Amino acid sequence: MNSSGDGPREVFRLGALESQVMNVLWEHGPATVREVIDGLPTDPAYTTIATVLGNLDRKGLLVITRQGRSTRYAAGISRQEHAAGLIDQVLAGTHDRVSSILQFVDSMPANEIDLLREYLDHRNEAGRP
């Protein structure tokens, strides 16, 4: 998850508006502040979204490109990478990671367990641990 290869980076939980903004970027790709606002279910102030994007950038979740006077914001990690990082943080905070993983798997619906089994079988066939 860390592009520098120094191990996992901290993954931040997102507030409600941060989550909505990241969803716009994940679903539509790089966007200006105005384009983010247009993709939201509400019509927040321009300065509010500019502040949220600044906060997301400080959290290391964005890639910012400037072209002339235009600034575009893109997600720096995928939605799946973010979710996996959050799950890893939760598991790291438990006293018994193995039991927590097993409890989580036991709570999964059968179709997701089948998907996990299929993935692990495929991974083993490919020679990956």
Contacts in CASP RR format, 6 or more apart in sequence:
PFRMAT RR
TARGET T0000
AUTHOR 0000-0000-0000
METHOD contacts of the structure
MODEL  1
MNSSGDGPREVFRLGALESQVMNVLWEHGPATVREVIDGLPTDPAYTTIA
TVLGNLDRKGLLVITRQGRSTRYAAGISRQEHAAGLIDQVLAGTHDRVSS
ILQFVDSMPANEIDLLREYLDHRNEAGRP
1 7 0 8 1.000
1 8 0 8 1.000
1 9 0 8 1.000
1 11 0 8 1.000
1 77 0 8 1.000
1 81 0 8 1.000
1 84 0 8 1.000
1 85 0 8 1.000
2 8 0 8 1.000
2 9 0 8 1.000
8 85 0 8 1.000
8 88 0 8 1.000
9 60 0 8 1.000
10 89 0 8 1.000
11 77 0 8 1.000
11 82 0 8 1.000
11 85 0 8 1.000
11 86 0 8 1.000
11 88 0 8 1.000
11 89 0 8 1.000
12 59 0 8 1.000
12 61 0 8 1.000
13 86 0 8 1.000
14 22 0 8 1.000
14 82 0 8 1.000
17 44 0 8 1.000
17 48 0 8 1.000
17 52 0 8 1.000
18 52 0 8 1.000
18 55 0 8 1.000
18 56 0 8 1.000
20 40 0 8 1.000
20 41 0 8 1.000
21 36 0 8 1.000
21 40 0 8 1.000
21 49 0 8 1.000
21 52 0 8 1.000
21 53 0 8 1.000
21 56 0 8 1.000
22 56 0 8 1.000
22 61 0 8 1.000
22 75 0 8 1.000
22 79 0 8 1.000
22 82 0 8 1.000
23 79 0 8 1.000
24 31 0 8 1.000
24 35 0 8 1.000
24 36 0 8 1.000
24 39 0 8 1.000
24 40 0 8 1.000
25 31 0 8 1.000
25 36 0 8 1.000
25 62 0 8 1.000
25 73 0 8 1.000
25 74 0 8 1.000
25 75 0 8 1.000
26 75 0 8 1.000
26 78 0 8 1.000
26 79 0 8 1.000
28 35 0 8 1.000
28 39 0 8 1.000
29 74 0 8 1.000
29 75 0 8 1.000
30 63 0 8 1.000
30 65 0 8 1.000
30 72 0 8 1.000
30 73 0 8 1.000
30 74 0 8 1.000
31 72 0 8 1.000
31 73 0 8 1.000
31 74 0 8 1.000
32 70 0 8 1.000
32 71 0 8 1.000
32 72 0 8 1.000
32 73 0 8 1.000
33 46 0 8 1.000
33 49 0 8 1.000
33 50 0 8 1.000
33 53 0 8 1.000
33 71 0 8 1.000
33 73 0 8 1.000
34 46 0 8 1.000
36 49 0 8 1.000
36 53 0 8 1.000
36 73 0 8 1.000
37 43 0 8 1.000
37 44 0 8 1.000
37 46 0 8 1.000
37 49 0 8 1.000
40 49 0 8 1.000
53 62 0 8 1.000
53 73 0 8 1.000
54 62 0 8 1.000
56 62 0 8 1.000
56 73 0 8 1.000
57 64 0 8 1.000
57 73 0 8 1.000
60 76 0 8 1.000
61 75 0 8 1.000
61 76 0 8 1.000
61 77 0 8 1.000
61 82 0 8 1.000
62 73 0 8 1.000
62 74 0 8 1.000
62 75 0 8 1.000
62 76 0 8 1.000
63 73 0 8 1.000
63 74 0 8 1.000
63 75 0 8 1.000
63 76 0 8 1.000
64 71 0 8 1.000
64 72 0 8 1.000
64 73 0 8 1.000
64 74 0 8 1.000
65 71 0 8 1.000
65 72 0 8 1.000
65 74 0 8 1.000
66 72 0 8 1.000
90 100 0 8 1.000
91 97 0 8 1.000
91 100 0 8 1.000
91 101 0 8 1.000
94 100 0 8 1.000
105 113 0 8 1.000
105 116 0 8 1.000
108 116 0 8 1.000
END
